[in-house]
Amino acid sequence: AMTTGYTPLPETSTSDLVADRLRDAILAGDLKSGDRLIETDLAERFEISRGPVREAIRQLVPEGLVVLRRNRGAVVASPTLDDVLEVYAVRLSLGTVALQQAARVQTVASPQFQGAAKRLELLRNRSIQEDAQLMLEADLAFQDALLSLSQLPRMSALLAQSARDAASFVRMLGVTYDNTDHAALIQRHEVLLDAIRAGSPTAATGAWHQHIRATVEEFTRCYDDPDHTDISQHPLANLVLANTLEKP
């Protein structure tokens, strides 16, 4: 016979709570790339035993936030160029589908479209432009609103997650919007919004590819990695940048 009740849920474990705290601290930049996570220190700070701390640190390894080094123990990871490029490969491919859909479902008269247009206006605000962190948030908020015009909730959720990943990499790598050409960024976003307004999936795709290309090129300039002096030799960069060059 089928039972009607649900099995009781396990309470959130201490290690999960510690993992949440550490994750927040890393993404907020309170713990920086290369910082060591010392079990005894953390156990004292959280006033718990070392077991849950060890377990929490292990949870963050597959997320790419922590690496285990043989001689140094657990260390806050530094996002690699591959990490950054993978996030933009996700944004490139899913964003293309979302924007093609947004251009097909006539949303121009909707409050959502007006909302996206308003978010673009915020990027012109001088006080926002003068604060790199606010600029980053305003930029991603506009992209979020634009991609949500697809009315594809699952895809929008995945894209929103990739935007959070991008933002955390920006913070962890110390990439700032200070030297970004704000006018060029706004111009690219206007082209995107116009493509949706015109109901043109082809124009939307072309504009999105151009935007991703410009963003990736900006990111790769921040890497003083001797192994990746020529970004075009990097397989994933090649994939992202090559895909943004094809005619849709």
C-alpha positions as CSV (number, residue, x, y, z in Angstrom):
1,A,0.0,0.0,0.0
2,M,1.2,3.5,-0.7
3,T,2.0,5.5,2.4
4,T,0.6,9.1,2.4
5,G,3.2,10.6,4.8
6,Y,6.6,11.9,3.8
7,T,9.8,10.6,5.4
8,P,11.2,13.1,7.8
9,L,13.8,15.4,6.3
10,P,17.3,15.4,7.9
11,E,18.1,18.6,9.6
12,T,20.7,20.8,7.8
13,S,24.0,19.4,8.9
14,T,26.6,21.5,10.5
15,S,29.0,20.8,7.7
16,D,26.5,22.2,5.2
17,L,26.1,25.4,7.2
18,V,29.9,25.8,7.5
19,A,30.2,25.2,3.7
20,D,27.5,28.0,3.1
21,R,29.5,30.4,5.3
22,L,32.8,29.7,3.6
23,R,31.2,29.9,0.1
24,D,29.7,33.3,0.9
25,A,33.0,34.5,2.3
26,I,34.9,33.4,-0.8
27,L,32.4,34.9,-3.3
28,A,32.2,38.1,-1.3
29,G,36.0,38.4,-1.5
30,D,36.5,38.2,2.3
31,L,38.5,35.0,1.7
32,K,40.9,35.6,-1.2
33,S,42.5,33.3,-3.8
34,G,45.5,31.6,-2.1
35,D,44.2,32.0,1.5
36,R,44.7,28.8,3.5
37,L,41.7,27.3,5.2
38,I,43.0,25.9,8.5
39,E,40.7,23.4,10.1
40,T,41.7,24.1,13.7
41,D,41.3,27.9,13.3
42,L,37.9,27.5,11.6
43,A,36.7,25.0,14.2
44,E,37.5,27.5,16.9
45,R,35.9,30.4,15.1
46,F,32.6,28.4,14.5
47,E,32.9,26.8,18.0
48,I,32.5,23.3,16.6
49,S,34.6,20.2,16.2
50,R,37.0,19.8,13.3
51,G,35.0,17.0,11.6
52,P,32.2,19.2,10.1
53,V,34.9,21.8,9.1
54,R,36.8,19.1,7.2
55,E,33.6,17.9,5.5
56,A,32.6,21.5,4.6
57,I,35.9,22.2,3.0
58,R,35.6,18.9,1.0
59,Q,32.2,20.1,-0.3
60,L,33.7,23.2,-1.8
61,V,36.3,21.3,-3.9
62,P,34.0,20.1,-6.7
63,E,32.5,23.6,-6.9
64,G,36.0,24.9,-7.8
65,L,36.1,27.2,-4.9
66,V,38.8,25.3,-2.9
67,V,41.8,23.2,-4.0
68,L,43.6,20.7,-1.8
69,R,47.4,21.1,-2.0
70,R,49.7,18.4,-0.8
71,N,51.9,20.6,1.3
72,R,49.5,23.5,2.1
73,G,46.3,21.8,2.8
74,A,43.1,23.5,1.7
75,V,43.5,26.8,-0.2
76,V,41.0,29.1,-1.8
77,A,41.1,28.5,-5.5
78,S,41.9,31.0,-8.1
79,P,39.6,30.7,-11.1
80,T,41.5,29.5,-14.1
81,L,41.0,30.9,-17.6
82,D,39.2,27.6,-18.4
83,D,36.7,28.3,-15.6
84,V,35.9,31.8,-17.0
85,L,35.7,30.6,-20.6
86,E,33.3,27.7,-19.6
87,V,30.9,30.2,-18.0
88,Y,30.9,32.3,-21.2
89,A,30.5,29.2,-23.4
90,V,27.3,28.5,-21.3
91,R,26.2,32.1,-21.7
92,L,26.9,32.1,-25.4
93,S,24.9,29.0,-26.2
94,L,22.0,29.3,-23.8
95,G,21.8,33.1,-24.4
96,T,21.5,32.5,-28.1
97,V,18.5,30.3,-27.7
98,A,16.9,32.6,-25.1
99,L,17.3,35.7,-27.3
100,Q,16.1,34.0,-30.5
101,Q,13.0,33.0,-28.5
102,A,12.6,36.5,-27.0
103,A,12.7,38.0,-30.5
104,R,9.9,35.6,-31.7
105,V,7.5,36.1,-28.8
106,Q,6.4,39.6,-29.3
107,T,7.2,41.2,-25.9
108,V,7.7,44.8,-26.9
109,A,4.4,46.0,-25.4
110,S,5.0,44.1,-22.2
111,P,6.0,45.6,-18.8
112,Q,9.0,43.2,-18.9
113,F,10.3,44.8,-22.0
114,Q,9.9,48.3,-20.4
115,G,11.7,46.9,-17.3
116,A,14.7,45.8,-19.4
117,A,14.8,49.2,-21.1
118,K,14.8,50.9,-17.7
119,R,17.7,48.8,-16.5
120,L,19.7,49.8,-19.6
121,E,19.1,53.4,-18.7
122,L,20.6,52.8,-15.2
123,L,23.9,52.0,-17.0
124,R,24.1,55.6,-18.2
125,N,23.9,56.9,-14.6
126,R,27.1,58.7,-13.8
127,S,27.2,57.6,-10.1
128,I,26.7,53.9,-11.1
129,Q,29.5,54.2,-13.7
130,E,31.9,55.6,-11.1
131,D,31.4,52.5,-8.9
132,A,32.8,49.3,-10.6
133,Q,30.8,47.0,-8.3
134,L,27.5,48.8,-9.0
135,M,28.3,48.9,-12.7
136,L,28.9,45.1,-12.7
137,E,25.6,44.5,-10.9
138,A,23.6,46.9,-13.2
139,D,25.1,45.3,-16.3
140,L,24.2,41.8,-15.2
141,A,20.7,42.9,-14.0
142,F,20.1,44.3,-17.5
143,Q,21.3,41.1,-19.2
144,D,19.1,39.1,-16.8
145,A,16.0,41.1,-17.6
146,L,16.8,40.9,-21.4
147,L,17.3,37.1,-21.3
148,S,14.1,36.6,-19.3
149,L,12.1,38.1,-22.1
150,S,12.4,34.6,-23.7
151,Q,9.7,33.5,-21.2
152,L,11.7,30.3,-20.7
153,P,12.0,30.1,-16.9
154,R,14.4,27.1,-16.7
155,M,16.8,28.7,-19.3
156,S,16.6,32.0,-17.6
157,A,17.4,30.4,-14.2
158,L,20.5,28.7,-15.7
159,L,21.6,32.0,-17.3
160,A,21.1,33.8,-14.0
161,Q,23.3,31.2,-12.3
162,S,26.0,31.7,-15.0
163,A,25.8,35.5,-14.4
164,R,26.4,34.9,-10.7
165,D,29.4,32.7,-11.5
166,A,30.8,35.4,-13.8
167,A,30.3,38.0,-11.1
168,S,32.1,35.8,-8.5
169,F,35.0,35.3,-11.0
170,V,35.2,39.1,-11.6
171,R,35.5,39.6,-7.8
172,M,37.9,36.7,-7.2
173,L,40.2,37.9,-10.1
174,G,40.0,41.5,-9.1
175,V,38.8,42.4,-12.6
176,T,37.2,45.8,-12.5
177,Y,35.0,47.7,-14.8
178,D,37.2,50.8,-14.2
179,N,38.8,50.6,-17.6
180,T,35.8,49.3,-19.4
181,D,34.5,51.5,-22.2
182,H,31.1,52.2,-20.8
183,A,29.8,53.8,-24.0
184,A,30.7,50.7,-26.0
185,L,29.0,48.4,-23.5
186,I,25.8,50.5,-23.5
187,Q,26.0,50.6,-27.3
188,R,26.2,46.8,-27.5
189,H,23.2,46.4,-25.1
190,E,21.2,48.9,-27.2
191,V,21.8,46.8,-30.3
192,L,20.5,43.7,-28.4
193,L,17.4,45.5,-27.2
194,D,16.7,46.9,-30.7
195,A,17.0,43.4,-32.2
196,I,14.3,42.1,-29.8
197,R,12.2,45.2,-30.5
198,A,12.5,44.5,-34.2
199,G,11.6,40.9,-33.6
200,S,14.7,39.7,-35.4
201,P,16.2,36.4,-34.1
202,T,19.1,36.8,-36.5
203,A,20.0,40.3,-35.4
204,A,19.6,39.2,-31.7
205,T,22.0,36.3,-32.2
206,G,24.6,38.5,-34.0
207,A,24.4,41.1,-31.3
208,W,24.7,38.6,-28.5
209,H,27.7,36.9,-30.1
210,Q,29.4,40.3,-30.4
211,H,28.7,41.1,-26.8
212,I,30.1,37.8,-25.5
213,R,33.2,38.2,-27.7
214,A,33.9,41.6,-26.4
215,T,33.4,40.4,-22.8
216,V,35.7,37.4,-23.2
217,E,38.4,39.5,-24.8
218,E,38.2,41.9,-21.9
219,F,38.6,39.0,-19.4
220,T,41.5,37.4,-21.2
221,R,43.4,40.7,-21.1
222,C,43.3,40.4,-17.3
223,Y,45.3,37.1,-17.4
224,D,49.0,37.5,-17.0
225,D,49.4,33.8,-17.5
226,P,52.5,33.0,-19.4
227,D,51.0,29.8,-20.7
228,H,48.1,31.6,-22.4
229,T,50.0,34.5,-24.0
230,D,48.2,33.9,-27.2
231,I,44.5,33.4,-26.3
232,S,43.7,32.2,-29.8
233,Q,45.7,29.1,-29.1
234,H,43.5,28.2,-26.2
235,P,41.0,25.5,-27.2
236,L,38.0,26.8,-25.2
237,A,38.7,30.4,-26.2
238,N,38.9,29.2,-29.7
239,L,35.5,27.6,-29.4
240,V,33.8,30.7,-27.8
241,L,35.4,33.2,-30.0
242,A,35.0,31.1,-33.2
243,N,31.4,30.6,-32.5
244,T,30.9,34.3,-32.1
245,L,32.4,34.9,-35.5
246,E,30.0,32.7,-37.5
247,K,27.2,34.3,-39.3
248,P,24.0,33.2,-37.6
